[in-house]
Amino acid sequence: MALFKKRTVGKPGEWYYCLEHKKVEEGPECPAKDRFGPYASRQEAEQAMETARERNLEWENDPRWHDAPADTAGDDD
């Protein structure tokens, strides 16, 4: 008996963005490694790549995620 069942059909109203096929799908059609989501609406899923870009930019520019400025890292002399 399997511990985890593979869910082949998603719930209505669960939206995903497939990174492999570059398309929005209702319910998970593709493997989890190839998708973003779930999203509450189709419109949110359609904006998945833009949302990821914005979050990455915020994260890259957040000073809390940088231990030291790049120009002084490794300067122990």
PDB file of N, CA, C and O in Angstrom, chain B, residues numbered from 101:
ATOM      1  N   MET B 101       0.840  -1.181   0.000  1.00  0.00           N
ATOM      2  CA  MET B 101       0.000   0.000   0.000  1.00  0.00           C
ATOM      3  C   MET B 101       0.891   1.252   0.000  1.00  0.00           C
ATOM      4  O   MET B 101       1.811   1.370   0.809  1.00  0.00           O
ATOM      5  N   ALA B 102       0.616   2.136  -0.874  1.00  0.00           N
ATOM      6  CA  ALA B 102       1.416   3.349  -1.000  1.00  0.00           C
ATOM      7  C   ALA B 102       1.092   4.333   0.116  1.00  0.00           C
ATOM      8  O   ALA B 102      -0.063   4.498   0.507  1.00  0.00           O
ATOM      9  N   LEU B 103       2.130   4.975   0.615  1.00  0.00           N
ATOM     10  CA  LEU B 103       1.932   5.986   1.646  1.00  0.00           C
ATOM     11  C   LEU B 103       1.291   7.241   1.089  1.00  0.00           C
ATOM     12  O   LEU B 103       0.393   7.821   1.700  1.00  0.00           O
ATOM     13  N   PHE B 104       1.757   7.647  -0.066  1.00  0.00           N
ATOM     14  CA  PHE B 104       1.238   8.849  -0.687  1.00  0.00           C
ATOM     15  C   PHE B 104       0.642   8.484  -2.033  1.00  0.00           C
ATOM     16  O   PHE B 104       1.264   7.797  -2.844  1.00  0.00           O
ATOM     17  N   LYS B 105      -0.555   8.951  -2.251  1.00  0.00           N
ATOM     18  CA  LYS B 105      -1.191   8.709  -3.540  1.00  0.00           C
ATOM     19  C   LYS B 105      -0.850   9.856  -4.473  1.00  0.00           C
ATOM     20  O   LYS B 105      -0.856  11.020  -4.073  1.00  0.00           O
ATOM     21  N   LYS B 106      -0.558   9.523  -5.701  1.00  0.00           N
ATOM     22  CA  LYS B 106      -0.281  10.552  -6.701  1.00  0.00           C
ATOM     23  C   LYS B 106      -1.621  11.136  -7.150  1.00  0.00           C
ATOM     24  O   LYS B 106      -2.478  10.425  -7.674  1.00  0.00           O
ATOM     25  N   ARG B 107      -1.780  12.419  -6.938  1.00  0.00           N
ATOM     26  CA  ARG B 107      -3.012  13.082  -7.335  1.00  0.00           C
ATOM     27  C   ARG B 107      -2.905  13.453  -8.805  1.00  0.00           C
ATOM     28  O   ARG B 107      -2.048  14.249  -9.191  1.00  0.00           O
ATOM     29  N   THR B 108      -3.758  12.885  -9.607  1.00  0.00           N
ATOM     30  CA  THR B 108      -3.690  13.148 -11.045  1.00  0.00           C
ATOM     31  C   THR B 108      -4.655  14.244 -11.474  1.00  0.00           C
ATOM     32  O   THR B 108      -4.455  14.874 -12.512  1.00  0.00           O
ATOM     33  N   VAL B 109      -5.685  14.474 -10.697  1.00  0.00           N
ATOM     34  CA  VAL B 109      -6.660  15.492 -11.049  1.00  0.00           C
ATOM     35  C   VAL B 109      -6.662  16.551  -9.965  1.00  0.00           C
ATOM     36  O   VAL B 109      -6.738  16.233  -8.778  1.00  0.00           O
ATOM     37  N   GLY B 110      -6.581  17.795 -10.365  1.00  0.00           N
ATOM     38  CA  GLY B 110      -6.573  18.880  -9.402  1.00  0.00           C
ATOM     39  C   GLY B 110      -7.970  19.259  -8.971  1.00  0.00           C
ATOM     40  O   GLY B 110      -8.964  18.806  -9.538  1.00  0.00           O
ATOM     41  N   LYS B 111      -8.022  20.085  -7.974  1.00  0.00           N
ATOM     42  CA  LYS B 111      -9.301  20.595  -7.500  1.00  0.00           C
ATOM     43  C   LYS B 111      -9.746  21.738  -8.405  1.00  0.00           C
ATOM     44  O   LYS B 111      -8.917  22.533  -8.848  1.00  0.00           O
ATOM     45  N   PRO B 112     -11.023  21.827  -8.679  1.00  0.00           N
ATOM     46  CA  PRO B 112     -11.506  22.982  -9.437  1.00  0.00           C
ATOM     47  C   PRO B 112     -11.162  24.258  -8.677  1.00  0.00           C
ATOM     48  O   PRO B 112     -11.331  24.326  -7.459  1.00  0.00           O
ATOM     49  N   GLY B 113     -10.694  25.237  -9.374  1.00  0.00           N
ATOM     50  CA  GLY B 113     -10.331  26.501  -8.750  1.00  0.00           C
ATOM     51  C   GLY B 113      -8.869  26.591  -8.347  1.00  0.00           C
ATOM     52  O   GLY B 113      -8.422  27.657  -7.924  1.00  0.00           O
ATOM     53  N   GLU B 114      -8.116  25.515  -8.464  1.00  0.00           N
ATOM     54  CA  GLU B 114      -6.665  25.563  -8.231  1.00  0.00           C
ATOM     55  C   GLU B 114      -6.002  25.825  -9.565  1.00  0.00           C
ATOM     56  O   GLU B 114      -6.166  25.051 -10.507  1.00  0.00           O
ATOM     57  N   TRP B 115      -5.255  26.912  -9.651  1.00  0.00           N
ATOM     58  CA  TRP B 115      -4.609  27.287 -10.897  1.00  0.00           C
ATOM     59  C   TRP B 115      -3.104  27.204 -10.741  1.00  0.00           C
ATOM     60  O   TRP B 115      -2.559  27.543  -9.691  1.00  0.00           O
ATOM     61  N   TYR B 116      -2.445  26.757 -11.778  1.00  0.00           N
ATOM     62  CA  TYR B 116      -0.989  26.589 -11.789  1.00  0.00           C
ATOM     63  C   TYR B 116      -0.426  27.174 -13.076  1.00  0.00           C
ATOM     64  O   TYR B 116      -1.124  27.293 -14.082  1.00  0.00           O
ATOM     65  N   TYR B 117       0.857  27.536 -13.022  1.00  0.00           N
ATOM     66  CA  TYR B 117       1.562  27.945 -14.225  1.00  0.00           C
ATOM     67  C   TYR B 117       2.618  26.890 -14.506  1.00  0.00           C
ATOM     68  O   TYR B 117       3.505  26.668 -13.681  1.00  0.00           O
ATOM     69  N   CYS B 118       2.536  26.237 -15.660  1.00  0.00           N
ATOM     70  CA  CYS B 118       3.477  25.198 -16.037  1.00  0.00           C
ATOM     71  C   CYS B 118       4.705  25.838 -16.678  1.00  0.00           C
ATOM     72  O   CYS B 118       4.604  26.516 -17.701  1.00  0.00           O
ATOM     73  N   LEU B 119       5.867  25.613 -16.061  1.00  0.00           N
ATOM     74  CA  LEU B 119       7.115  26.173 -16.563  1.00  0.00           C
ATOM     75  C   LEU B 119       7.594  25.447 -17.815  1.00  0.00           C
ATOM     76  O   LEU B 119       8.282  26.033 -18.651  1.00  0.00           O
ATOM     77  N   GLU B 120       7.238  24.196 -17.941  1.00  0.00           N
ATOM     78  CA  GLU B 120       7.653  23.379 -19.086  1.00  0.00           C
ATOM     79  C   GLU B 120       6.897  23.789 -20.353  1.00  0.00           C
ATOM     80  O   GLU B 120       7.499  23.965 -21.412  1.00  0.00           O
ATOM     81  N   HIS B 121       5.576  23.940 -20.235  1.00  0.00           N
ATOM     82  CA  HIS B 121       4.739  24.236 -21.399  1.00  0.00           C
ATOM     83  C   HIS B 121       4.393  25.720 -21.533  1.00  0.00           C
ATOM     84  O   HIS B 121       3.786  26.142 -22.517  1.00  0.00           O
ATOM     85  N   LYS B 122       4.792  26.508 -20.521  1.00  0.00           N
ATOM     86  CA  LYS B 122       4.529  27.951 -20.522  1.00  0.00           C
ATOM     87  C   LYS B 122       3.049  28.241 -20.699  1.00  0.00           C
ATOM     88  O   LYS B 122       2.650  29.039 -21.547  1.00  0.00           O
ATOM     89  N   LYS B 123       2.233  27.564 -19.868  1.00  0.00           N
ATOM     90  CA  LYS B 123       0.790  27.765 -19.950  1.00  0.00           C
ATOM     91  C   LYS B 123       0.153  27.617 -18.579  1.00  0.00           C
ATOM     92  O   LYS B 123       0.719  27.009 -17.670  1.00  0.00           O
ATOM     93  N   VAL B 124      -1.034  28.184 -18.453  1.00  0.00           N
ATOM     94  CA  VAL B 124      -1.817  28.094 -17.231  1.00  0.00           C
ATOM     95  C   VAL B 124      -2.670  26.829 -17.305  1.00  0.00           C
ATOM     96  O   VAL B 124      -3.232  26.503 -18.351  1.00  0.00           O
ATOM     97  N   GLU B 125      -2.753  26.124 -16.176  1.00  0.00           N
ATOM     98  CA  GLU B 125      -3.581  24.919 -16.123  1.00  0.00           C
ATOM     99  C   GLU B 125      -4.423  24.927 -14.855  1.00  0.00           C
ATOM    100  O   GLU B 125      -3.976  25.375 -13.799  1.00  0.00           O
ATOM    101  N   GLU B 126      -5.632  24.431 -14.976  1.00  0.00           N
ATOM    102  CA  GLU B 126      -6.490  24.303 -13.799  1.00  0.00           C
ATOM    103  C   GLU B 126      -6.258  22.923 -13.219  1.00  0.00           C
ATOM    104  O   GLU B 126      -6.455  21.910 -13.891  1.00  0.00           O
ATOM    105  N   GLY B 127      -5.841  22.896 -11.979  1.00  0.00           N
ATOM    106  CA  GLY B 127      -5.466  21.626 -11.367  1.00  0.00           C
ATOM    107  C   GLY B 127      -4.101  21.231 -11.880  1.00  0.00           C
ATOM    108  O   GLY B 127      -3.736  21.583 -13.002  1.00  0.00           O
ATOM    109  N   PRO B 128      -3.334  20.501 -11.075  1.00  0.00           N
ATOM    110  CA  PRO B 128      -1.986  20.137 -11.530  1.00  0.00           C
ATOM    111  C   PRO B 128      -2.026  19.088 -12.631  1.00  0.00           C
ATOM    112  O   PRO B 128      -2.457  17.956 -12.411  1.00  0.00           O
ATOM    113  N   GLU B 129      -1.582  19.467 -13.792  1.00  0.00           N
ATOM    114  CA  GLU B 129      -1.477  18.519 -14.905  1.00  0.00           C
ATOM    115  C   GLU B 129      -0.044  18.035 -15.056  1.00  0.00           C
ATOM    116  O   GLU B 129       0.193  16.890 -15.439  1.00  0.00           O
ATOM    117  N   CYS B 130       0.902  18.900 -14.756  1.00  0.00           N
ATOM    118  CA  CYS B 130       2.322  18.578 -14.897  1.00  0.00           C
ATOM    119  C   CYS B 130       2.933  18.331 -13.520  1.00  0.00           C
ATOM    120  O   CYS B 130       2.345  18.716 -12.510  1.00  0.00           O
ATOM    121  N   PRO B 131       4.102  17.695 -13.463  1.00  0.00           N
ATOM    122  CA  PRO B 131       4.754  17.425 -12.177  1.00  0.00           C
ATOM    123  C   PRO B 131       5.055  18.713 -11.406  1.00  0.00           C
ATOM    124  O   PRO B 131       5.242  19.775 -11.999  1.00  0.00           O
ATOM    125  N   ALA B 132       5.099  18.600 -10.088  1.00  0.00           N
ATOM    126  CA  ALA B 132       5.321  19.760  -9.217  1.00  0.00           C
ATOM    127  C   ALA B 132       6.625  20.489  -9.550  1.00  0.00           C
ATOM    128  O   ALA B 132       6.705  21.709  -9.414  1.00  0.00           O
ATOM    129  N   LYS B 133       7.638  19.751  -9.982  1.00  0.00           N
ATOM    130  CA  LYS B 133       8.931  20.386 -10.290  1.00  0.00           C
ATOM    131  C   LYS B 133       8.840  21.326 -11.495  1.00  0.00           C
ATOM    132  O   LYS B 133       9.737  22.139 -11.717  1.00  0.00           O
ATOM    133  N   ASP B 134       7.774  21.219 -12.261  1.00  0.00           N
ATOM    134  CA  ASP B 134       7.618  22.027 -13.475  1.00  0.00           C
ATOM    135  C   ASP B 134       6.545  23.093 -13.371  1.00  0.00           C
ATOM    136  O   ASP B 134       6.107  23.622 -14.392  1.00  0.00           O
ATOM    137  N   ARG B 135       6.104  23.427 -12.144  1.00  0.00           N
ATOM    138  CA  ARG B 135       5.000  24.381 -12.063  1.00  0.00           C
ATOM    139  C   ARG B 135       5.105  25.294 -10.851  1.00  0.00           C
ATOM    140  O   ARG B 135       5.743  24.961  -9.852  1.00  0.00           O
ATOM    141  N   PHE B 136       4.466  26.448 -10.963  1.00  0.00           N
ATOM    142  CA  PHE B 136       4.267  27.382  -9.860  1.00  0.00           C
ATOM    143  C   PHE B 136       2.805  27.276  -9.466  1.00  0.00           C
ATOM    144  O   PHE B 136       1.944  27.045 -10.315  1.00  0.00           O
ATOM    145  N   GLY B 137       2.524  27.442  -8.200  1.00  0.00           N
ATOM    146  CA  GLY B 137       1.139  27.451  -7.756  1.00  0.00           C
ATOM    147  C   GLY B 137       0.947  26.610  -6.521  1.00  0.00           C
ATOM    148  O   GLY B 137       1.914  26.050  -6.006  1.00  0.00           O
ATOM    149  N   PRO B 138      -0.239  26.505  -6.042  1.00  0.00           N
ATOM    150  CA  PRO B 138      -1.495  26.923  -6.665  1.00  0.00           C
ATOM    151  C   PRO B 138      -1.785  28.406  -6.466  1.00  0.00           C
ATOM    152  O   PRO B 138      -1.328  29.030  -5.508  1.00  0.00           O
ATOM    153  N   TYR B 139      -2.549  28.941  -7.391  1.00  0.00           N
ATOM    154  CA  TYR B 139      -3.027  30.308  -7.337  1.00  0.00           C
ATOM    155  C   TYR B 139      -4.537  30.270  -7.194  1.00  0.00           C
ATOM    156  O   TYR B 139      -5.181  29.294  -7.579  1.00  0.00           O
ATOM    157  N   ALA B 140      -5.101  31.338  -6.639  1.00  0.00           N
ATOM    158  CA  ALA B 140      -6.542  31.401  -6.396  1.00  0.00           C
ATOM    159  C   ALA B 140      -7.332  31.665  -7.671  1.00  0.00           C
ATOM    160  O   ALA B 140      -8.515  31.334  -7.748  1.00  0.00           O
ATOM    161  N   SER B 141      -6.683  32.260  -8.673  1.00  0.00           N
ATOM    162  CA  SER B 141      -7.419  32.581  -9.902  1.00  0.00           C
ATOM    163  C   SER B 141      -6.533  32.354 -11.126  1.00  0.00           C
ATOM    164  O   SER B 141      -5.309  32.267 -11.032  1.00  0.00           O
ATOM    165  N   ARG B 142      -7.187  32.265 -12.256  1.00  0.00           N
ATOM    166  CA  ARG B 142      -6.463  32.113 -13.515  1.00  0.00           C
ATOM    167  C   ARG B 142      -5.565  33.327 -13.771  1.00  0.00           C
ATOM    168  O   ARG B 142      -4.441  33.188 -14.252  1.00  0.00           O
ATOM    169  N   GLN B 143      -6.077  34.517 -13.444  1.00  0.00           N
ATOM    170  CA  GLN B 143      -5.318  35.748 -13.666  1.00  0.00           C
ATOM    171  C   GLN B 143      -4.022  35.746 -12.845  1.00  0.00           C
ATOM    172  O   GLN B 143      -2.977  36.165 -13.343  1.00  0.00           O
ATOM    173  N   GLU B 144      -4.082  35.281 -11.597  1.00  0.00           N
ATOM    174  CA  GLU B 144      -2.869  35.214 -10.778  1.00  0.00           C
ATOM    175  C   GLU B 144      -1.859  34.248 -11.405  1.00  0.00           C
ATOM    176  O   GLU B 144      -0.663  34.537 -11.441  1.00  0.00           O
ATOM    177  N   ALA B 145      -2.333  33.120 -11.890  1.00  0.00           N
ATOM    178  CA  ALA B 145      -1.452  32.135 -12.522  1.00  0.00           C
ATOM    179  C   ALA B 145      -0.833  32.704 -13.799  1.00  0.00           C
ATOM    180  O   ALA B 145       0.332  32.434 -14.093  1.00  0.00           O
ATOM    181  N   GLU B 146      -1.595  33.481 -14.554  1.00  0.00           N
ATOM    182  CA  GLU B 146      -1.069  34.088 -15.780  1.00  0.00           C
ATOM    183  C   GLU B 146       0.055  35.073 -15.470  1.00  0.00           C
ATOM    184  O   GLU B 146       0.930  35.295 -16.306  1.00  0.00           O
ATOM    185  N   GLN B 147       0.039  35.662 -14.278  1.00  0.00           N
ATOM    186  CA  GLN B 147       1.059  36.632 -13.874  1.00  0.00           C
ATOM    187  C   GLN B 147       2.211  35.978 -13.106  1.00  0.00           C
ATOM    188  O   GLN B 147       3.047  36.688 -12.548  1.00  0.00           O
ATOM    189  N   ALA B 148       2.274  34.657 -13.063  1.00  0.00           N
ATOM    190  CA  ALA B 148       3.251  33.933 -12.244  1.00  0.00           C
ATOM    191  C   ALA B 148       4.693  34.336 -12.531  1.00  0.00           C
ATOM    192  O   ALA B 148       5.464  34.560 -11.598  1.00  0.00           O
ATOM    193  N   MET B 149       5.064  34.429 -13.775  1.00  0.00           N
ATOM    194  CA  MET B 149       6.453  34.761 -14.111  1.00  0.00           C
ATOM    195  C   MET B 149       6.793  36.195 -13.720  1.00  0.00           C
ATOM    196  O   MET B 149       7.894  36.461 -13.238  1.00  0.00           O
ATOM    197  N   GLU B 150       5.868  37.109 -13.920  1.00  0.00           N
ATOM    198  CA  GLU B 150       6.090  38.502 -13.524  1.00  0.00           C
ATOM    199  C   GLU B 150       6.180  38.621 -12.005  1.00  0.00           C
ATOM    200  O   GLU B 150       7.028  39.347 -11.484  1.00  0.00           O
ATOM    201  N   THR B 151       5.321  37.919 -11.307  1.00  0.00           N
ATOM    202  CA  THR B 151       5.361  37.907  -9.843  1.00  0.00           C
ATOM    203  C   THR B 151       6.698  37.362  -9.360  1.00  0.00           C
ATOM    204  O   THR B 151       7.292  37.919  -8.437  1.00  0.00           O
ATOM    205  N   ALA B 152       7.179  36.287  -9.966  1.00  0.00           N
ATOM    206  CA  ALA B 152       8.470  35.699  -9.585  1.00  0.00           C
ATOM    207  C   ALA B 152       9.602  36.680  -9.853  1.00  0.00           C
ATOM    208  O   ALA B 152      10.507  36.812  -9.029  1.00  0.00           O
ATOM    209  N   ARG B 153       9.569  37.377 -11.000  1.00  0.00           N
ATOM    210  CA  ARG B 153      10.595  38.371 -11.322  1.00  0.00           C
ATOM    211  C   ARG B 153      10.630  39.482 -10.270  1.00  0.00           C
ATOM    212  O   ARG B 153      11.699  39.875  -9.802  1.00  0.00           O
ATOM    213  N   GLU B 154       9.442  39.983  -9.904  1.00  0.00           N
ATOM    214  CA  GLU B 154       9.356  41.061  -8.918  1.00  0.00           C
ATOM    215  C   GLU B 154       9.877  40.604  -7.556  1.00  0.00           C
ATOM    216  O   GLU B 154      10.611  41.338  -6.894  1.00  0.00           O
ATOM    217  N   ARG B 155       9.502  39.401  -7.139  1.00  0.00           N
ATOM    218  CA  ARG B 155       9.949  38.887  -5.842  1.00  0.00           C
ATOM    219  C   ARG B 155      11.448  38.640  -5.834  1.00  0.00           C
ATOM    220  O   ARG B 155      12.110  38.903  -4.831  1.00  0.00           O
ATOM    221  N   ASN B 156      11.990  38.142  -6.930  1.00  0.00           N
ATOM    222  CA  ASN B 156      13.439  37.934  -7.019  1.00  0.00           C
ATOM    223  C   ASN B 156      14.189  39.253  -6.917  1.00  0.00           C
ATOM    224  O   ASN B 156      15.208  39.341  -6.233  1.00  0.00           O
ATOM    225  N   LEU B 157      13.690  40.272  -7.590  1.00  0.00           N
ATOM    226  CA  LEU B 157      14.326  41.583  -7.541  1.00  0.00           C
ATOM    227  C   LEU B 157      14.280  42.153  -6.124  1.00  0.00           C
ATOM    228  O   LEU B 157      15.275  42.692  -5.641  1.00  0.00           O
ATOM    229  N   GLU B 158      13.135  42.037  -5.459  1.00  0.00           N
ATOM    230  CA  GLU B 158      13.027  42.498  -4.070  1.00  0.00           C
ATOM    231  C   GLU B 158      14.019  41.757  -3.181  1.00  0.00           C
ATOM    232  O   GLU B 158      14.699  42.369  -2.358  1.00  0.00           O
ATOM    233  N   TRP B 159      14.098  40.460  -3.346  1.00  0.00           N
ATOM    234  CA  TRP B 159      14.984  39.637  -2.531  1.00  0.00           C
ATOM    235  C   TRP B 159      16.454  39.982  -2.779  1.00  0.00           C
ATOM    236  O   TRP B 159      17.237  40.090  -1.835  1.00  0.00           O
ATOM    237  N   GLU B 160      16.824  40.154  -4.043  1.00  0.00           N
ATOM    238  CA  GLU B 160      18.210  40.483  -4.386  1.00  0.00           C
ATOM    239  C   GLU B 160      18.640  41.836  -3.836  1.00  0.00           C
ATOM    240  O   GLU B 160      19.823  42.060  -3.580  1.00  0.00           O
ATOM    241  N   ASN B 161      17.678  42.740  -3.655  1.00  0.00           N
ATOM    242  CA  ASN B 161      17.996  44.086  -3.171  1.00  0.00           C
ATOM    243  C   ASN B 161      17.684  44.284  -1.690  1.00  0.00           C
ATOM    244  O   ASN B 161      17.795  45.402  -1.187  1.00  0.00           O
ATOM    245  N   ASP B 162      17.304  43.244  -0.997  1.00  0.00           N
ATOM    246  CA  ASP B 162      16.982  43.335   0.424  1.00  0.00           C
ATOM    247  C   ASP B 162      18.264  43.224   1.238  1.00  0.00           C
ATOM    248  O   ASP B 162      18.918  42.182   1.196  1.00  0.00           O
ATOM    249  N   PRO B 163      18.645  44.266   1.980  1.00  0.00           N
ATOM    250  CA  PRO B 163      19.904  44.230   2.731  1.00  0.00           C
ATOM    251  C   PRO B 163      19.933  43.159   3.818  1.00  0.00           C
ATOM    252  O   PRO B 163      21.013  42.760   4.253  1.00  0.00           O
ATOM    253  N   ARG B 164      18.779  42.691   4.262  1.00  0.00           N
ATOM    254  CA  ARG B 164      18.758  41.651   5.295  1.00  0.00           C
ATOM    255  C   ARG B 164      19.297  40.323   4.781  1.00  0.00           C
ATOM    256  O   ARG B 164      19.637  39.454   5.585  1.00  0.00           O
ATOM    257  N   TRP B 165      19.386  40.137   3.454  1.00  0.00           N
ATOM    258  CA  TRP B 165      19.839  38.868   2.884  1.00  0.00           C
ATOM    259  C   TRP B 165      21.299  38.912   2.464  1.00  0.00           C
ATOM    260  O   TRP B 165      21.793  37.963   1.855  1.00  0.00           O
ATOM    261  N   HIS B 166      21.990  39.986   2.777  1.00  0.00           N
ATOM    262  CA  HIS B 166      23.395  40.120   2.411  1.00  0.00           C
ATOM    263  C   HIS B 166      24.225  40.264   3.680  1.00  0.00           C
ATOM    264  O   HIS B 166      23.972  41.154   4.491  1.00  0.00           O
ATOM    265  N   ASP B 167      25.212  39.392   3.854  1.00  0.00           N
ATOM    266  CA  ASP B 167      26.038  39.417   5.052  1.00  0.00           C
ATOM    267  C   ASP B 167      27.021  40.582   5.062  1.00  0.00           C
ATOM    268  O   ASP B 167      27.253  41.200   6.101  1.00  0.00           O
ATOM    269  N   ALA B 168      27.586  40.870   3.923  1.00  0.00           N
ATOM    270  CA  ALA B 168      28.574  41.941   3.841  1.00  0.00           C
ATOM    271  C   ALA B 168      28.518  42.550   2.449  1.00  0.00           C
ATOM    272  O   ALA B 168      28.135  41.879   1.491  1.00  0.00           O
ATOM    273  N   PRO B 169      28.894  43.805   2.332  1.00  0.00           N
ATOM    274  CA  PRO B 169      28.961  44.401   0.997  1.00  0.00           C
ATOM    275  C   PRO B 169      29.939  43.627   0.116  1.00  0.00           C
ATOM    276  O   PRO B 169      30.938  43.103   0.610  1.00  0.00           O
ATOM    277  N   ALA B 170      29.668  43.553  -1.145  1.00  0.00           N
ATOM    278  CA  ALA B 170      30.471  42.752  -2.079  1.00  0.00           C
ATOM    279  C   ALA B 170      31.919  43.213  -2.135  1.00  0.00           C
ATOM    280  O   ALA B 170      32.814  42.384  -2.298  1.00  0.00           O
ATOM    281  N   ASP B 171      32.180  44.522  -2.005  1.00  0.00           N
ATOM    282  CA  ASP B 171      33.540  45.020  -2.134  1.00  0.00           C
ATOM    283  C   ASP B 171      34.414  44.735  -0.912  1.00  0.00           C
ATOM    284  O   ASP B 171      35.635  44.853  -1.014  1.00  0.00           O
ATOM    285  N   THR B 172      33.843  44.366   0.241  1.00  0.00           N
ATOM    286  CA  THR B 172      34.647  44.084   1.436  1.00  0.00           C
ATOM    287  C   THR B 172      34.653  42.614   1.790  1.00  0.00           C
ATOM    288  O   THR B 172      35.359  42.223   2.719  1.00  0.00           O
ATOM    289  N   ALA B 173      33.908  41.793   1.103  1.00  0.00           N
ATOM    290  CA  ALA B 173      33.866  40.365   1.406  1.00  0.00           C
ATOM    291  C   ALA B 173      35.223  39.735   1.122  1.00  0.00           C
ATOM    292  O   ALA B 173      35.769  39.883   0.029  1.00  0.00           O
ATOM    293  N   GLY B 174      35.758  39.034   2.109  1.00  0.00           N
ATOM    294  CA  GLY B 174      37.033  38.348   1.927  1.00  0.00           C
ATOM    295  C   GLY B 174      38.238  39.200   2.183  1.00  0.00           C
ATOM    296  O   GLY B 174      39.357  38.713   2.023  1.00  0.00           O
ATOM    297  N   ASP B 175      38.081  40.460   2.577  1.00  0.00           N
ATOM    298  CA  ASP B 175      39.215  41.342   2.856  1.00  0.00           C
ATOM    299  C   ASP B 175      39.550  41.272   4.343  1.00  0.00           C
ATOM    300  O   ASP B 175      39.037  42.067   5.129  1.00  0.00           O
ATOM    301  N   ASP B 176      40.401  40.332   4.734  1.00  0.00           N
ATOM    302  CA  ASP B 176      40.797  40.163   6.121  1.00  0.00           C
ATOM    303  C   ASP B 176      42.187  40.712   6.383  1.00  0.00           C
ATOM    304  O   ASP B 176      42.708  40.524   7.483  1.00  0.00           O
ATOM    305  N   ASP B 177      42.806  41.376   5.433  1.00  0.00           N
ATOM    306  CA  ASP B 177      44.189  41.871   5.573  1.00  0.00           C
ATOM    307  C   ASP B 177      44.258  43.069   6.464  1.00  0.00           C
ATOM    308  O   ASP B 177      45.341  43.610   6.688  1.00  0.00           O
TER     309      ASP B 177
END
